Amino acid sequence: MLGKPVAHSLSPVLHLAAYRALGLNDWTYERLEADAEQLRELVGGFGAEWVGVSVTMPGKHAALEFATESTARAQAVGAANTLVNLGEGRWRADCTDVDGVAGAVLAVCGKPPTDRPAVVLGAGGTASAAAVACAELGLSAVRFVVREPARAASAVAAAQRVNLSVEVARWAEVDWGEVAAEASVLVNTTPPDAVRPHARQLADAARVLDVIYHPWPTPLAEAVLTAGGQLATGLDMLLHQAFGQVEQFTGRPAPREEMRAALREATGGVHELPLG
């Protein structure tokens, strides 16, 4: 796992549980602190014993640029969280964050209706992955709600690359009740305090994914739970994105039950983390 900071990552919990369940008792999964500038030199020096690398911020764009080949969805997102060692200096980039968003929504909320747009709060890297995931869920439109529309170019481009119809709304100008009512699924990628003033209105959305899981509960999560709504969390997303990484690293089906159990234990069993 490469990132900066990376000490807080729960990915080792998931990967080590998977490797042990698969009988890969000599496999390890290390946290290595590295920023985007360090990624190329570091990964470029890895030998054949390194089967793959998980990449978190701020290195996801650098990972895609470093790779010698990449999946269509990594290209669509414009970033990669997964590098697979193909040997002889070749690396394949993928973005299993797309699986994380789509898998979390499906497992917790069920398949969203396709006749209404997804609403994504924010326009950073997670928003780009969320847009591509919405296309995989069969949606045809996405509405980004952002502080400054001019800064949403990357997320808009990602959505357009997967043929979504795109609308960008300014944060200060939207009707939050309307945002919730119109959303097929609402994905919040912004900090907890950003949505605090609007949490009660947003809780009316039929399906919510709040990608923040620490500290918990977020104001939005608390409002959704109080209203009895369907809420997927960042831990659900973390779990579902890890399945694809494990499968690409090992070439074997991910032991989902064991990975889920390990994550639940590591986080105090606060979330059910359904597998769908």
N, C-alpha and C positions, 0 to 999 in steps of 0.2 A: 504494500500500500504506500503510494507516494502522495505527498501533499504537504502543506504548510499552513497552519499547524495540523498535526496528524495524531497526536498522542491520545486524543479523545475518541478516536474511531472505534466503532463496534464491529467493523468488518472482520477483524481477527476472530471474534467469537463465532461468526457465521462460517468462515472458511475453515477454521480448525475443526469445528464440529462436523462439517461436511467431509473433510479428509479422513477423520477418524472413523466416521460411519462407513466410508468407502474402503476402509482397511489400508489407507495410505498413511501409515503411522510414521514414516520417515519424512513426510512433507512438512514444511514449515510455512508460515505466513508472517512476514515481518512488517513493521511500520518503519518507513524511512522518510525523514523530513527533507523535502526538496521543493523548491519553487519551480516555476515554469522554465526559467533560464537554465536551471540545473538538470532538468529532466533528460534532455538529449544526451548529454555527456554521461550521465549516470546509467540510463537504460542502455545506451549504446555500448557500454562496457560490460553488460551482463553476458555470461556464458550460457551454454546449453542447459545448465542446471536450473535456470530460471524459466519456468514454463509460462509465466504471465505476470502482469502487473495491473493492480487496481489503481486508478488515478482519481484523486479528488482535487478540489480547488487548491491552488490556482493553476493547475497544470493541464486541464482538460483540452484546451485549445492547442497547447504545445504537443500533447499526446497525438492528436490527429495529424498535426503537421509532421511529426517525427515518423509516423508509421509509413511503411512501404506500400501498404494496401489498406483499404478501409471498407466497411460495410456501407450499404446505401443509407441506413438510418443514421450512422455516425456523420456521414456527409450532409444529410438533411439537417441534423441538429447543429452541425458546425463544431462539434466537440466530441471527445471520447473519454470514457471512464474505464476502458478496458483495453489492454494491449496483450496480444497473444504472440508468444515467441514461435515463429515458423522455422527457425534455424537459418544458418548462414547469413546472419545479420538482417533477416526479414522479420517484420512485425506487422500484425494485423490489428487495426483499431476498430472498436465497436463502442456503442453507447447503450449499455443495458439499463441506463436511467429510464429509457423509454419503457422497458419491461416493468421497471419499478412503479411508474405512474399508472400504466395500464393495468398491471397485475393488482395493485392496491385497490384501484377503483372497482375492478371486477369482483375481487374477493370480498370486499366489504360492502359495496353498494349495489352490485349487480350491473348489468350492461345498461348504460345510459341511453335514453331515446335519441335518435339521430335527427329528429326534426327541429331541434333547438341547438343553439351554439353552446360550445364550452365557453366558460369565462375564466380567464387566467389573470390573477392579480400579480402585477410585476412583469418585468421583461428581461430578466437576467438569464443565466445559463439554464437554470431549472425550468424557466418558462419556455425556453426553446424545446427542451426535451418533452415538456408537458404537451406542447402543441403537436409534436410528432406522434406522441402517444394517443392524442385525441383522434388523429387520423387513423391510427391502427384500431381504435375502438369503433370506427365507422362514422364518426362525426364529419360534417362537411364545412363547419364554420367555427371560428374562434374569435372571441372578443378579449383583447388585452386592455386592462385598466391600469394605467401607469401615471406617475407623477408628471413626467414630461414625454409626450409622444415622440419627440425627436430622438430620444434615447432608446426607442423600441425597435430600431432597425434590424438588429440581429434576430430577435424573436419573430418579427414579421417575416423576415426572409426564410427562417426555418419553416414557418407555417405555409408560406407560399410554395416552398420546395416540395411539400407533400399535398399540394393542391387544395389547401383549405382557403375558404373565403375569410378575409381578415378585416376586423374593425379595431381601431385603436381609440380608446376613450380616455379623456383626461380625468385623473383622480378627483380633482376639486370640483368637477362639473357633473358627475354622474348621479343618478337617482339610485341609491343603494338598494332600496326595496325592489326596484325594477331589475337591477342587476341580478339579484337573487332569484326573482321570479322567472326570469328568462333563461337561466343557466340550466343546461342539460346536466352539467357537472361543473362545480366551482373548485378551482385549484388555487390555493393561496401560496405564493412563493415569497411573500414579503415578511419583514420582521413582525413579531407579535404586536408590538405597540402601534404599528402602522394601521392595523385593522381594528384596534380596540374601540375607537369611536363608532364603528359601523358593524360590530360583531353581532348585535342583536338582529339587525336587519338581514345580514348575510346568512344568519342561521336558518332563514326560511328557504334557502336553496335545498333542492331535493337530495343532492349528493355533494358532499364536500370532501376534498382532500387538502389537509393542512400539512405542508411538508415539514414544518417545524415540530420537533419532538422534545426539545429541551430549551428552556424549562417547560414543564408540563403541569397542568394544562395551559395552553395558550388561551387568550381571551376568546378567540374564535371557536376553539374546540369546546371550551366551557359553555359558550352560548349554544352551540349545536347540540351538545349532550343534554343541556337543560331543556331544549326544545324537543328532544327525542328524535333528532335527525340522524341520518346516516353519515358517519364520519370515518374516513380513512386517514391514517396518520403518516408522518415521516418514517416511523418504524416499519409500517407496512410496506412503504416504498423501498426502504433499505433492504428488507427481507426479499422482496420480489426481484430487485435488481441483482441481488447476489446469486440467485439461482442460475441465471445465464452465465455469469462469470465462472462459477464452479464448473458448469458443463463445458465451457470453452477451455478452461484450464486442464480439466481431467479427461475430457472426452467421454464422460459417463453421466447418466441422469443424476441431477442433484437430489440428495436425500432430504427432501423438503421438511418432513416431519421432524427430523433430528435438528435441522437448522432452526426451525421455528422454536422448538423446545429450548435450544441453547440461548436464543435471543430473548425469549420470555424470562428465562432464569436470570440472565444478565441484567434485565431491566425491571426486576421485581414483579413480574407477572401482571403489570398494570394493564397491558393491552392483550386482547385475545389473539390478534394476528391471524385471522382466518386465512386458510389456503384456497378457499373457493370450491 
